[in-house]
Amino acid sequence: GENVEQHPSTLSVQEGDSAVIKCTYSDSASNYFPWYKQELGKGPQLIIDIRSNVGEKKDQRIAVTLNKTAKHFSLHITETQPEDSAVYFCAASKDGNNRLAFGKGNQVVVIP
Amino acid sequence: EAQVTQNPRYLITVTGKKLTVTCSQNMNHEYMSWYRQDPGLGLRQIYYSMNVEVTDKGDVPEGYKVSRKEKRNFPLILESPSPNQTSLYFCASRNYDYNEQFFGPGTRLTVL
């Protein structure tokens, strides 16, 4: 089955700086890559996703890039704010497969 | 308001005492799933359901049962809970045609 790994496990950034979280996946047939944000005491919430036919997608301060050859994808948060502090999960799946494989999560701490 | 609800939110029980965690969604989603979240292990899928009366095992199904008698409900049943099932549990749902999963608020279970 699909195996998704996230690095680093914890990331501390100064407010206003950028944060980058990288994930690698094992199954070259995976074609859907979402990122979820989990705030303390809440369930994960989708913040951005990308499909394998696209190399980059951006939504305001958040962007995701995908490198299919290297089998990795990254979340980029620019101009970080305290409310960006959360656990971020990457995941991967493929069409026709009903199972979404999650990474172990990254704790992002934005220091005011 | 579109949402996934779980009950109870917190539960402390003893080994061997059968329990059920309920999950309900009001978005008419076909797909529902249960995950457990453990420190350092991320989110792991327990069971999922593609529609009424259609369920299948995820990555960690041992010790759990599910049923899908109605489209909106997907209860998680622990027939004989053990301490290694102490965890944070999330229910999620999505429309079959779209990839975004909507998560419930979580149920923190402690088995003594």
Interface residues (C-beta under 8 A of the other chain):
Chain A: G1 Q6 Y32 P34 Y36 G41 K42 G43 P44 Q45 L46 D49 F89 S93 N98 R99 L100 F102 G103 K104 G105
Chain B: V4 Y31 S33 Y35 G40 L41 G42 L43 R44 Q45 Y48 M50 D56 G58 D59 F90 A92 N99 E100 Q101 F103 G104 P105 G106
